[in-house]
C-alpha cells in the first residue's frame, strides 16, 4: 500500500517537466552527406518505467501529479510530441526489471483504480 505523507501539498507547487526537444547527432557519411541520427537508448539497470496516465493539458497533468505525489506515488511528468500535439505523461521511473515494474503497476492499478497504467522501457 502507499503512504500518505504527513505534510499537506499545496496546489501551486511547480512540478518539473522534461523538455520536449529530442537530442540529435549529425554524422557525416563517406559521401559527405550530413545525416541526423537519434541517440542510442542506453539500457541502464533502472531502465523500466510505469506509465500512469497522459494528458494533453499541462495543467491537468500537474494537478494529477500533485495528487499522486501526496498519496506517496513518486510520479514525474515527461512532455512528448505526437501527430496529435503535445502530451504530458505521468510515470514512475527507476525499476531494474520488467517484473518489478509490472508488480508495482499491478498494485498501483488496484490502489488508485486506474486502468491506463502500463509498463515500458525508459
FENMOSUL-V197857 format. One record per pair of residues at least 24 apart in sequence whose C-alpha atoms are under 10 Angstrom apart, sorted by the first residue. I is the first residue (numbers start at 1). J is the second residue. If there is no record, write none. Layout:
{{I & J} {I & J}}
//
This chain:
{{1 & 71} {1 & 72} {1 & 107} {1 & 108} {1 & 110} {1 & 111} {2 & 70} {2 & 71} {2 & 72} {2 & 73} {2 & 107} {2 & 108} {2 & 111} {2 & 112} {3 & 69} {3 & 70} {3 & 71} {3 & 72} {3 & 73} {4 & 68} {4 & 69} {4 & 70} {4 & 71} {4 & 72} {4 & 73} {5 & 69} {5 & 70} {5 & 71} {5 & 72} {6 & 70} {7 & 70} {8 & 70} {9 & 66} {9 & 67} {9 & 69} {9 & 70} {10 & 66} {10 & 67} {10 & 70} {11 & 62} {11 & 63} {11 & 64} {11 & 66} {11 & 67} {12 & 62} {12 & 63} {12 & 66} {13 & 62} {13 & 63} {13 & 66} {14 & 62} {14 & 63} {14 & 66} {15 & 61} {15 & 62} {15 & 63} {15 & 65} {15 & 66} {15 & 75} {15 & 76} {15 & 77} {16 & 62} {16 & 76} {16 & 77} {16 & 78} {17 & 58} {17 & 62} {17 & 76} {17 & 77} {17 & 78} {17 & 79} {17 & 88} {17 & 89} {17 & 90} {18 & 76} {18 & 77} {18 & 78} {18 & 79} {18 & 80} {18 & 88} {19 & 77} {19 & 78} {19 & 79} {19 & 80} {20 & 78} {20 & 79} {20 & 80} {20 & 81} {20 & 86} {20 & 87} {20 & 88} {21 & 79} {21 & 80} {21 & 81} {22 & 80} {22 & 81} {41 & 121} {41 & 122} {42 & 122} {43 & 96} {43 & 121} {43 & 122} {44 & 94} {44 & 95} {44 & 96} {44 & 122} {45 & 94} {45 & 95} {45 & 96} {45 & 97} {46 & 93} {46 & 94} {46 & 95} {46 & 96} {46 & 97} {46 & 98} {46 & 101} {46 & 121} {46 & 122} {47 & 93} {47 & 94} {47 & 95} {47 & 96} {47 & 97} {47 & 98} {47 & 101} {47 & 120} {47 & 121} {47 & 122} {48 & 92} {48 & 93} {48 & 94} {48 & 95} {48 & 96} {48 & 97} {48 & 98} {48 & 99} {48 & 100} {48 & 101} {48 & 102} {48 & 119} {48 & 120} {48 & 121} {48 & 122} {49 & 91} {49 & 92} {49 & 93} {49 & 94} {49 & 95} {49 & 96} {49 & 97} {49 & 98} {49 & 100} {49 & 101} {49 & 102} {49 & 104} {49 & 105} {49 & 118} {49 & 119} {49 & 120} {49 & 121} {49 & 122} {50 & 75} {50 & 90} {50 & 91} {50 & 92} {50 & 93} {50 & 94} {50 & 95} {50 & 98} {50 & 100} {50 & 101} {50 & 102} {50 & 103} {50 & 104} {50 & 105} {50 & 106} {50 & 108} {50 & 117} {50 & 118} {50 & 119} {50 & 120} {50 & 121} {50 & 122} {51 & 75} {51 & 76} {51 & 89} {51 & 90} {51 & 91} {51 & 92} {51 & 93} {51 & 101} {51 & 105} {51 & 116} {51 & 117} {51 & 118} {51 & 119} {51 & 120} {51 & 121} {51 & 122} {52 & 76} {52 & 89} {52 & 90} {52 & 91} {52 & 92} {52 & 105} {52 & 108} {52 & 109} {52 & 114} {52 & 115} {52 & 116} {52 & 117} {52 & 118} {52 & 119} {53 & 77} {53 & 88} {53 & 89} {53 & 90} {53 & 91} {53 & 114} {53 & 115} {53 & 116} {53 & 117} {53 & 118} {54 & 78} {54 & 79} {54 & 80} {54 & 87} {54 & 88} {54 & 89} {54 & 90} {54 & 91} {54 & 116} {54 & 117} {55 & 79} {55 & 86} {55 & 87} {55 & 88} {55 & 89} {55 & 90} {56 & 80} {56 & 81} {56 & 84} {56 & 85} {56 & 86} {56 & 87} {56 & 88} {56 & 89} {57 & 86} {57 & 87} {57 & 88} {58 & 86} {58 & 87} {58 & 88} {58 & 89} {59 & 88} {60 & 88} {61 & 87} {61 & 88} {61 & 89} {61 & 90} {62 & 88} {62 & 90} {64 & 90} {65 & 89} {65 & 90} {65 & 91} {68 & 112} {71 & 112} {73 & 108} {90 & 117} {91 & 117} {91 & 118} {91 & 119} {91 & 120} {91 & 122} {92 & 119} {93 & 120} {93 & 121} {93 & 122} {94 & 122} {95 & 121} {95 & 122} {97 & 121}}
//
